[in-house]
């Protein structure tokens, strides 16, 4: 069995890269939720 060219060129990701990616997704999700709550509260006041 041979590896596909995509896997041959791509190095395995380190734990730190995976953690950084997960933290970035979590931060963006949290920021989106905060913005959503902010706009909902502004809409209810108006």
Secondary structure, 3 states (H helix, E strand, C coil): CCCCHHHHHCCCCCHHHHHHHHHHHHHHHHHHHHHHHHHHHHHHHC
